[in-house]
Amino acid sequence: MVYYSKAIISKVKQIDLLTYLKIYEPTELICINKDNYCTKTHDSLKISNGMWYWFSRGIGSNNALDYLVKVRNFNFIEAVGILNNCLKANKILSCDNIQKEKNTKLILPDKDDNNNKIIDYLVNRGIDKEIIDDCISKNLIYQTKDKHNIVFVGFDKNNVARYGFERGTNLSRYMHDLSGSHKAFSFRLKSNQFNDNIHIFESSIDLLSYATLLKINNVDWKSENYLSLGGVYQPPKDIVNGKVPISLLYYLNQNPNTKKIILHLDNDKAGRMSTKILINSLSSKYEVVDEPSHYGKDINDFLLFINGMEINNRCNIKEKFSDR
């Protein structure tokens, strides 16, 4: 019989229900207003101020452990095991260690009648036209009607849009998460076949740039998994206290077959520190590889560099990718 020490039980009891659901079951959460939630399965189960109460049954608590036992009907040992695995996999001790995300309704800008402006913008950033068209056909990117900006969209497992990032198509550097975005569902491309690897990027542009680099080097870009973090927060000065972004936590939870994480974060101070944090936090369970841009600040810089090189020099770069 499995045994858990009092110390482990004490730790899992620190995880409140809102924290647990936001990271591990975000599709179950329904936002009533700024600080109050209910669940999709039980609309009489309300969550507020660190507490939850199931009004139709007259039971409640201040932690996720009791929810798993009293609502989800796991036995105590099973429930402790679920939460303990979460702690071991992601090094989360309490809600203080988790990046807070608002779970409000996503507001997406109206779509334009065409996507000509964003296609020109992405092509000028070196992105392959086939990859652009594929993203447009899947509603992963589109052009806004008012400003002709580009929107990158992230979907949940039910194909409902839950995340949006708008970026200007001019030199203004205009970019922001859309109102109601939940970064657990940040922009990603899924492999068209079984693949236990995941490529991680700071931005959607870098993600598409890497897919383009694979295509340039005759690698099937559709066979890979890609995830954008939607930017990297300012990391702490030490790697021990660093956080794993909620988008990556959610992906790993939803894809337990993942074995290898390839990091393509920027060649700046924030990107390098974030890489060290992720390697420190995840290497006990996954193979974590640091694969930054070979040139410039980020993957898009490298793509632009490649596109400007003579064809005979490109062979050396191809060898680097074929060694992956």
C-alpha positions as CSV (number, residue, x, y, z in Angstrom):
1,M,0.0,0.0,0.0
2,V,1.2,3.5,-0.9
3,Y,2.2,5.6,2.1
4,Y,2.6,9.4,2.3
5,S,4.3,11.2,5.1
6,K,2.7,13.9,7.1
7,A,5.1,16.4,5.5
8,I,3.9,15.5,2.0
9,I,0.2,15.6,3.1
10,S,0.9,19.0,4.6
11,K,2.4,20.3,1.4
12,V,-0.4,19.1,-0.9
13,K,-2.9,20.7,1.5
14,Q,-1.3,24.1,0.7
15,I,-2.6,23.9,-2.9
16,D,-5.9,25.8,-3.0
17,L,-8.6,24.7,-5.5
18,L,-8.4,27.8,-7.7
19,T,-4.7,27.3,-8.2
20,Y,-5.1,23.6,-9.0
21,L,-7.9,24.2,-11.5
22,K,-6.2,27.1,-13.3
23,I,-3.1,25.0,-14.0
24,Y,-4.4,21.4,-14.3
25,E,-8.1,21.7,-15.3
26,P,-8.5,25.3,-16.7
27,T,-11.5,24.2,-18.9
28,E,-13.4,23.4,-15.7
29,L,-13.3,27.0,-14.4
30,I,-16.0,29.5,-15.2
31,C,-15.4,33.1,-14.1
32,I,-18.5,34.7,-12.5
33,N,-16.7,38.1,-11.8
34,K,-13.3,39.3,-11.0
35,D,-12.7,37.2,-7.8
36,N,-15.5,34.6,-7.9
37,Y,-15.7,31.4,-9.9
38,C,-17.8,28.2,-10.3
39,T,-17.0,25.0,-12.1
40,K,-18.3,23.8,-15.4
41,T,-19.5,20.5,-14.0
42,H,-21.1,21.9,-10.9
43,D,-22.4,25.4,-11.2
44,S,-23.4,25.5,-7.5
45,L,-19.7,24.9,-6.5
46,K,-18.4,28.4,-5.9
47,I,-14.8,29.5,-5.4
48,S,-13.8,32.7,-3.8
49,N,-11.0,34.2,-1.5
50,G,-9.1,30.8,-1.4
51,M,-12.2,28.9,-0.3
52,W,-14.7,26.7,-2.2
53,Y,-18.2,25.7,-1.2
54,W,-20.6,23.2,-3.0
55,F,-23.9,24.7,-2.1
56,S,-26.1,21.9,-3.4
57,R,-24.3,19.4,-1.2
58,G,-23.4,21.7,1.7
59,I,-19.7,20.9,1.8
60,G,-16.6,23.0,1.3
61,S,-13.0,23.6,2.1
62,N,-9.9,25.7,1.5
63,N,-7.8,23.2,-0.5
64,A,-7.8,21.1,-3.7
65,L,-7.2,17.9,-1.7
66,D,-10.7,18.0,-0.2
67,Y,-12.2,18.8,-3.7
68,L,-10.6,15.7,-5.2
69,V,-12.0,13.6,-2.4
70,K,-15.4,15.1,-1.7
71,V,-16.3,16.2,-5.2
72,R,-14.3,14.1,-7.6
73,N,-14.7,10.9,-5.4
74,F,-11.0,9.9,-5.3
75,N,-10.0,8.1,-2.2
76,F,-7.6,10.0,0.1
77,I,-4.4,8.2,-1.0
78,E,-5.3,8.7,-4.7
79,A,-5.9,12.4,-4.2
80,V,-2.7,12.9,-2.3
81,G,-0.9,11.0,-5.0
82,I,-2.3,13.2,-7.8
83,L,-1.3,16.4,-6.0
84,N,2.1,15.1,-5.0
85,N,2.8,14.2,-8.6
86,C,2.0,17.8,-9.5
87,L,4.4,19.0,-6.9
88,K,7.2,16.7,-8.1
89,A,6.7,17.4,-11.8
90,N,6.4,21.1,-11.6
91,K,8.0,22.1,-8.2
92,I,4.9,24.0,-7.1
93,L,4.4,24.4,-3.3
94,S,1.5,26.8,-3.1
95,C,-0.4,29.4,-5.0
96,D,2.4,31.9,-4.3
97,N,4.6,29.9,-6.7
98,I,2.1,30.1,-9.6
99,Q,1.8,32.8,-12.2
100,K,-1.7,34.3,-11.7
101,E,-3.9,34.4,-14.7
102,K,-7.4,36.0,-15.1
103,N,-9.9,33.7,-16.5
104,T,-12.3,36.1,-18.1
105,K,-14.0,35.9,-21.4
106,L,-11.6,36.3,-24.3
107,I,-12.4,39.3,-26.5
108,L,-11.0,38.9,-30.0
109,P,-10.9,41.8,-32.5
110,D,-13.1,41.5,-35.6
111,K,-11.5,39.7,-38.6
112,D,-10.7,41.6,-41.8
113,D,-12.1,40.5,-45.2
114,N,-8.6,39.4,-46.2
115,N,-5.2,38.6,-44.7
116,N,-3.0,40.4,-47.2
117,K,-1.3,42.8,-44.7
118,I,-0.3,40.1,-42.2
119,I,0.9,37.8,-45.0
120,D,3.2,40.5,-46.3
121,Y,4.4,41.2,-42.8
122,L,5.2,37.6,-42.0
123,V,6.9,37.0,-45.4
124,N,9.1,40.0,-44.7
125,R,10.0,38.4,-41.4
126,G,11.2,35.4,-43.4
127,I,8.3,33.1,-42.6
128,D,7.4,30.5,-45.2
129,K,4.2,31.2,-47.1
130,E,2.9,27.6,-46.8
131,I,3.3,27.8,-43.0
132,I,1.4,31.1,-42.9
133,D,-1.4,29.7,-45.1
134,D,-1.7,26.6,-42.9
135,C,-2.0,28.8,-39.7
136,I,-4.7,31.0,-41.4
137,S,-6.7,27.9,-42.5
138,K,-6.7,26.7,-38.9
139,N,-7.7,30.1,-37.5
140,L,-4.5,30.3,-35.6
141,I,-3.7,33.7,-37.0
142,Y,-5.8,36.3,-38.7
143,Q,-5.8,40.0,-39.7
144,T,-7.8,42.5,-37.6
145,K,-10.4,44.6,-39.4
146,D,-9.6,48.0,-37.9
147,K,-5.8,48.3,-37.7
148,H,-4.8,45.3,-40.0
149,N,-2.7,43.9,-37.1
150,I,-2.0,40.2,-36.7
151,V,-3.6,38.1,-34.0
152,F,-2.1,34.8,-32.8
153,V,-4.8,32.6,-31.2
154,G,-4.6,29.8,-28.7
155,F,-7.3,27.1,-28.3
156,D,-8.2,24.7,-25.5
157,K,-8.8,21.0,-26.0
158,N,-12.4,21.7,-27.1
159,N,-11.1,24.0,-29.8
160,V,-12.5,27.1,-28.1
161,A,-10.3,30.2,-28.4
162,R,-8.9,31.0,-24.9
163,Y,-5.8,33.1,-25.8
164,G,-5.1,36.0,-28.2
165,F,-2.0,38.1,-28.8
166,E,-2.2,41.1,-31.1
167,R,0.9,42.5,-32.8
168,G,1.3,45.5,-35.1
169,T,2.3,44.9,-38.7
170,N,4.3,48.2,-38.9
171,L,7.4,49.5,-37.2
172,S,5.5,50.7,-34.0
173,R,6.3,47.5,-32.0
174,Y,2.6,47.5,-30.9
175,M,1.9,44.2,-29.1
176,H,-0.2,42.9,-26.2
177,D,-2.2,40.0,-24.8
178,L,-5.9,40.5,-25.6
179,S,-8.4,41.1,-22.8
180,G,-9.5,37.8,-21.2
181,S,-6.5,35.9,-22.5
182,H,-5.3,32.9,-20.5
183,K,-1.7,32.0,-21.1
184,A,-2.2,28.4,-20.3
185,F,-3.6,28.2,-23.9
186,S,-0.9,30.3,-25.6
187,F,-0.1,30.0,-29.3
188,R,1.1,26.5,-30.4
189,L,1.3,24.2,-33.3
190,K,0.6,20.5,-32.9
191,S,2.4,17.6,-34.5
192,N,0.5,15.7,-37.1
193,Q,1.9,12.4,-35.7
194,F,3.0,11.0,-32.4
195,N,5.9,13.0,-31.1
196,D,7.1,13.2,-27.5
197,N,9.2,16.3,-28.0
198,I,8.1,20.0,-27.5
199,H,9.9,23.1,-28.8
200,I,9.6,26.2,-26.6
201,F,9.8,29.8,-27.8
202,E,9.3,33.2,-26.3
203,S,7.3,34.5,-29.2
204,S,5.0,33.3,-31.9
205,I,7.2,34.9,-34.5
206,D,10.2,32.8,-33.3
207,L,8.0,29.7,-33.3
208,L,7.0,30.2,-37.0
209,S,10.6,31.1,-37.8
210,Y,11.8,27.8,-36.4
211,A,9.2,25.9,-38.4
212,T,10.5,27.7,-41.5
213,L,14.1,26.8,-40.7
214,L,13.1,23.2,-40.5
215,K,11.4,23.4,-43.9
216,I,14.4,25.1,-45.4
217,N,16.5,22.1,-44.2
218,N,14.0,19.6,-45.6
219,V,12.7,18.6,-42.2
220,D,8.9,17.9,-42.0
221,W,7.9,20.9,-39.9
222,K,4.4,19.5,-39.4
223,S,5.8,16.5,-37.4
224,E,7.0,18.7,-34.5
225,N,5.2,20.2,-31.5
226,Y,5.8,24.0,-30.9
227,L,4.7,26.2,-28.0
228,S,5.1,30.0,-27.6
229,L,5.3,31.2,-24.0
230,G,3.9,34.6,-25.0
231,G,7.0,36.4,-23.7
232,V,9.2,35.7,-20.8
233,Y,8.6,37.4,-17.4
234,Q,11.5,39.1,-15.7
235,P,13.2,36.1,-14.0
236,P,14.7,36.3,-10.4
237,K,18.4,36.5,-9.9
238,D,18.7,32.9,-8.7
239,I,17.5,29.8,-10.6
240,V,16.1,28.0,-7.5
241,N,13.2,30.4,-7.0
242,G,12.3,30.7,-10.7
243,K,8.8,29.8,-12.0
244,V,7.8,27.6,-14.8
245,P,5.4,29.5,-17.1
246,I,1.8,28.4,-16.9
247,S,1.6,27.7,-20.6
248,L,4.4,25.1,-20.3
249,L,2.9,23.6,-17.1
250,Y,-0.4,23.1,-18.7
251,Y,1.1,21.6,-21.8
252,L,3.1,19.1,-19.8
253,N,0.0,18.2,-17.8
254,Q,-2.0,17.6,-20.9
255,N,0.7,15.7,-22.7
256,P,2.2,13.2,-20.1
257,N,4.0,11.4,-22.9
258,T,6.4,14.3,-23.3
259,K,10.1,13.2,-22.8
260,K,12.2,16.0,-24.3
261,I,11.9,19.8,-24.0
262,I,13.9,21.9,-26.5
263,L,14.4,25.5,-25.4
264,H,14.8,28.2,-28.0
265,L,14.7,31.2,-25.8
266,D,16.4,34.6,-26.6
267,N,20.1,35.4,-26.4
268,D,19.5,38.2,-23.8
269,K,19.8,38.3,-20.1
270,A,16.1,37.4,-19.5
271,G,16.2,34.6,-22.0
272,R,19.4,33.0,-20.7
273,M,18.2,33.2,-17.1
274,S,14.8,31.7,-17.9
275,T,16.6,28.9,-19.7
276,K,18.6,28.1,-16.6
277,I,15.5,28.2,-14.5
278,L,13.6,25.7,-16.7
279,I,16.6,23.4,-16.9
280,N,16.9,23.4,-13.1
281,S,13.1,22.9,-12.6
282,L,12.4,20.3,-15.2
283,S,15.5,18.2,-15.7
284,S,14.6,15.7,-13.0
285,K,11.7,14.4,-15.1
286,Y,12.5,15.5,-18.7
287,E,15.4,15.7,-21.1
288,V,15.8,19.5,-21.4
289,V,18.0,20.9,-24.2
290,D,19.2,24.5,-24.6
291,E,19.1,25.3,-28.3
292,P,19.2,29.1,-28.7
293,S,19.6,31.0,-32.0
294,H,23.0,30.5,-33.7
295,Y,23.0,34.1,-34.7
296,G,21.5,37.4,-33.3
297,K,19.1,37.8,-30.4
298,D,16.4,35.3,-31.4
299,I,15.3,32.6,-33.9
300,N,13.8,35.2,-36.2
301,D,17.2,37.0,-36.4
302,F,18.8,33.7,-37.4
303,L,16.2,33.1,-40.0
304,L,16.7,36.5,-41.6
305,F,20.5,35.8,-41.5
306,I,20.0,32.5,-43.3
307,N,17.7,34.1,-45.9
308,G,20.5,36.6,-46.7
309,M,23.3,34.0,-47.0
310,E,24.6,32.5,-50.3
311,I,23.2,29.0,-51.0
312,N,26.6,27.2,-50.7
313,N,27.1,28.5,-47.1
314,R,23.7,27.3,-46.1
315,C,24.9,23.7,-46.2
316,N,26.8,24.2,-42.9
317,I,23.7,25.3,-41.1
318,K,21.7,22.3,-42.5
319,E,24.2,20.0,-40.9
320,K,23.5,21.5,-37.5
321,F,19.8,20.8,-37.8
322,S,20.3,17.3,-39.1
323,D,22.2,16.5,-35.9
324,R,19.1,17.1,-33.7
